[in-house]
C-alpha cells in the first residue's frame, strides 16, 4: 500500500457494537502507520473514534444521499461515488445479505472490499472483537490485540474526588438489576465509604436517575444524563470505578480503563463481555432480580480496592 492510500471502515450499530470494533482501527493503524483512516457510521457513536485519533475523520451513514447505494442498481449520488472512489481499502460490517451495497460500491470504486460480520457472536470460540478482526487477515494482519481501548489526553481529565460511576440501565429491562437494589447499593456506598456517586444514563433512563438521586438526597450524588458520548467518555475517565450492566456504556467504561464491575443477566458472557483486564463480570445463580445489594457492595469493594 502506498503511503497516500486511504482506508474506510463502515460500521453501524449501537454504542457497544462500535466500541468492540475499535481494535480494527487500532490494528490498521499499527499495520499501516500514517495512512488516512476514516469511519462511516452513526456520528453520535463514531465520534468516539476521534477522541484518541483512532480515525482521522467520520462520515454519517444515515446521510440521505447514500440511499441509492442500498437499492439494486440504484442512482448513485456523484459526491458519494467520488468519496468511495478515493479509498484503496473499504472494510464493511454492514448487513448486506444480497450484496447490493457492495455491488454499488464496485460501480464507482476499485477499492479492495473486505466484508466483516454484521452481528458476530454465534461462534463462541471467538470474542466479538476477535470475530471483527478476522477480515483483516486478508491484509496480513494476524493475532491483533482484541481489547478495545480509548485513551483520553491527561490534560482533558481534571483531578476529581473519589467517585464511582453507576449506570443503572441498558438497552433492555431484562438486563437490568432492579431499581430498589440500586438504591440500596448507593446507600451502602454513601454510608460506608468516602466515595461520591455519579449516576449516568441516556434520555430513556432520566426518570430512573432522578428517582435514585432524589431518594438519596446527598450532595455526594451527581447525575450525568444524556451527555454526548465524547463528553461522557471524559466524565467516566475521571471516575475511580464503575458499576453497570451488559450495555454500551459498560463497554465505554471498560475501554477507558476504568475499574469496572458488571452485573450480567441472561445474555451470553463469552463473546460479548469486555476483555479488558480491569473488568469483573458477575452473574448471580438465581438471576439479577435476586442479587442482594450487600453482595454487590462486597464484590465492588473486593474488586476495586
PyMOL commands that set and color helices and strands:
alter all, ss='L'
color gray80, all
select helices_A, chain A and resi 15-19+22-31+43-46+48-51+64-70+78-85+100-108+128-139+154-156+173-175+179-192+203-216+229-236+248-255+288-290+293-304
alter helices_A, ss='H'
color red, helices_A
select strands_A, chain A and resi 6-10+36-41+57-60+89-92+112-115+163-166+196-201+221-225+241-244+259-263+279-282
alter strands_A, ss='S'
color yellow, strands_A
deselect
rebuild
show_as cartoon
